[in-house]
Amino acid sequence: MLDPARIRPANPAPVRAGGAYVLYWMTAARRTRHNPALEHAVALSARLRLPLLVFEGLRCGYEHASARFSTFVAQGMADNAAAFKERGVTYVPWMEREAGEGREIFATLAGEAAVIVADDAPLFFLPHMVAAAATRVGVRMEAVDGWGLLPVRSAGRAFGRAVDFRRHLQRALAPHLDLLPEADPLLGYTQGPAASPVAPRVLADSGPSDVGAVALRGGQQSARAALAGFLPRLSRYADERSHPDADAASGLSPYLHWGHLSAFEVLAAVAPGARPTYAQGSREGGWGGHPAESFLDELVTWRELCANTAHFLPDYTEYSSLPAWARATLDKHRHDPRQLYSLAELDEARTDDPVWNAAQRQLRAEGTIQNYLRMLWGKRVLAWSATPEEAWERLVWLNNRWSIDGRDPNSWGGISWVFGRYDRPWAPERPIQGSVRYMTSASTVRKLRMRAWLARWSKA
């Protein structure tokens, strides 16, 4: 049984009598495994005795659209095409050549659907896109949350601190873990292919910017391989994940962002059967002392806290949404003397800080930054910008332009953490940052094992 807390009506329209198929509009959970929206669509298909048609599109007109992102998505579409073909499910991938094409294709497909199932995710422009489409289609649309272990809406409110959200998870999550989606939602699908009124189209190199594809391959096959590759490193995660030379981090964020991998599958791999225990919001003991506890706190607490913010805080992408204490202390120090760099100098890694330059080079080349250094990367931009508002805009631009997981709730959470979200005031109060947490490259080099990483990325 699929968790009913994951399913909501997106409009009040009825199921269309005489519809040709059940339409699953795949926008966030871009995979065929551990996908509650797909599971719900298959169930509706069986109930209505209609075939399933899956439509997965990618717009071309969004800000920072590039070959980096379209190639990653296209690789995922190739995996999905093979998986759906094997199960006899009609699959229509579509990449826009011109803005607006996808809307027309969706409208055509919706015009013959009996019911539509859509992904429900606090991701970029997707909530607004789904809400707008639901008002236009004239047929029943249901949205299904496949983002995280805790259905996002079930929290009921925004949480401003990890300790408070962790406390909530420790009390509220366990019942939802008893209703996780099936690993293979297509198992037993018997309705056969649907006749599609449109043909698929995939263009792997679409996008107007000069941000090229990366070596990291997208798709659920690569995602599952990355998960399998992480498992031998899991025992080192708690102690070594911050050290760039240790290679102990999971590397799963791009796949989670694009929906090629789910938190459900990750949990099943790293801690099958694990359940949270009430530890008054503490990290230690929150999963009953499970060996993967440190990783689970990142996967569940921090990832889903950022999703909670994205859903319940409408202006979470704006500087003005930061906690009042953080904005006040940064405003107090806005006229402090500081070393300034232009956006071009930052983008091209031309600062006098070799650690920061190395992190920016890695971001441009690979679409990711080692986890700990990503925090330092953001803190230095705050110190090098004329105002905190300018620093915010620069970090958003750099992250969303280059990062494979840019525009993710976790990306926004990481950027806003630089400015004090989810944190507390720190002493002593310092120039520029005030009482916002302070980080320097010099202290980072002293704390971390990073000689090999720095040697690799110090080259221009």
URRA-V680011 format. One record per run of one state. SS is the DSSP state (H for helix, E for strand, C for the rest). FROM is the first residue (numbers start at 1). TO is the last residue. Records with the same first field share a line. If there is no record, write none. Layout:
SS=FROM-TO + FROM-TO
//
This chain:
C=1-3 + 10-20 + 27-32 + 34-35 + 49-50 + 59-66 + 87-89 + 96-100 + 111-112 + 121-125 + 137-140 + 146-151 + 156-161 + 173-173 + 178-183 + 185-200 + 202-219 + 232-233 + 241-243 + 247-252 + 258-262 + 271-292 + 313-318 + 322-323 + 333-342 + 348-353 + 367-370 + 384-387 + 403-408 + 419-429 + 431-433 + 435-440 + 448-450 + 458-460
H=4-6 + 36-48 + 67-86 + 101-110 + 126-136 + 152-155 + 162-172 + 174-177 + 220-231 + 234-240 + 244-246 + 253-257 + 263-270 + 293-312 + 319-321 + 324-332 + 343-347 + 354-366 + 371-383 + 388-402 + 409-418 + 441-447 + 451-457
E=7-9 + 21-26 + 33-33 + 51-58 + 90-95 + 113-120 + 141-145 + 184-184 + 201-201 + 430-430 + 434-434
//
